[in-house]
Amino acid sequence: MECENLKLESGLGLVGDRNFGKNTYPGQNATLVEAEEIERFCMENARTIDLSITRRNIVTRGIHLNDLVGKEFTIGTARLRGVELCEPCSILGRNLSSESLSAEAVIKRWVGCGGLRADIIASGAIDRGSRIQAGA
């Protein structure tokens, strides 16, 4: 589902998300992924580019998310803390597999570039096109 704006609640997640209110482990509030990685995967596998295929909450552009692990950053008026890499799981593997690409190959392909898990430390809103400010 594509949105023009998102509301983020501290410690709870993205309003309307299937995981909203779940706080079982650090980094469960929000997941981010780089648009460039999705586009690269789609081109490598002759797929139509679909930025929603990874099921991450927020798709970014122009920032290397791995650099935000352990750091605070803002997007729009929300403040987040990068907790850990969002490594690929069996669901991602299954969802992106095809006749020519096994689920295991999908998982291997996305290791290290599957995005970022983050905690929301200050509620706020994100509009489409909001910039990420690291350490702000």
Residue pairs with C-beta under 8 A, 6 or more apart in sequence:
1 52
2 51
2 52
3 128
4 127
4 128
5 125
5 126
5 127
5 128
6 14
6 15
6 57
6 58
6 125
6 126
7 14
7 15
7 16
7 123
7 125
8 14
8 15
8 29
8 30
8 78
8 80
8 120
8 123
8 124
8 125
8 126
9 15
9 20
9 120
9 123
10 120
10 121
10 122
10 123
11 23
11 29
11 119
11 120
12 20
12 21
12 23
12 29
12 120
13 19
13 20
13 21
13 22
13 23
13 28
13 29
13 30
13 57
13 120
14 20
14 29
14 30
14 57
17 57
19 28
22 28
23 29
26 83
26 84
26 117
26 119
27 83
27 84
27 86
27 117
27 118
27 119
28 117
28 119
29 80
29 118
29 119
29 120
30 57
30 58
30 80
30 117
30 118
30 119
30 120
31 55
31 56
31 57
31 58
31 86
31 115
31 116
31 117
31 118
32 56
32 57
32 58
32 59
32 60
32 65
32 86
32 115
32 116
32 118
33 54
33 56
33 58
33 59
33 60
33 65
33 86
33 114
33 115
33 116
34 59
34 60
34 61
34 63
34 64
34 65
34 113
34 115
35 51
35 59
35 60
35 61
36 61
37 110
37 113
37 114
37 115
38 49
38 50
38 51
38 53
38 54
38 59
39 49
41 47
41 53
41 96
41 109
41 110
42 48
42 49
42 50
42 53
43 49
44 109
45 98
45 100
45 101
47 53
51 59
52 59
53 95
53 96
54 92
54 96
54 110
54 114
54 115
55 91
55 92
55 95
56 86
56 115
58 75
58 126
60 132
63 132
63 134
65 82
65 115
65 116
66 85
66 112
66 113
66 116
67 134
68 82
68 116
68 118
68 132
68 134
69 82
69 83
69 84
69 85
69 116
70 81
70 82
70 83
71 81
71 82
71 134
71 135
72 79
72 80
72 81
72 82
72 121
72 135
72 136
73 79
73 80
73 81
73 82
73 132
73 133
73 134
73 135
73 136
74 80
74 124
74 132
74 133
74 136
75 124
75 126
75 130
75 131
75 132
75 133
76 124
76 125
76 126
76 127
76 130
77 124
77 125
77 126
78 120
78 122
78 123
78 124
78 125
78 126
79 120
79 121
79 122
79 124
80 118
80 119
80 120
80 121
81 118
81 119
81 121
82 116
82 117
82 118
83 116
83 117
83 118
83 119
84 116
84 117
85 112
85 114
85 115
85 116
85 117
86 114
86 115
86 116
86 117
87 110
87 111
87 112
87 114
88 106
88 107
88 109
88 110
88 111
88 114
89 107
90 103
90 107
92 106
92 107
92 110
92 114
93 102
93 103
93 104
93 106
93 107
94 103
96 103
96 106
97 103
97 105
97 106
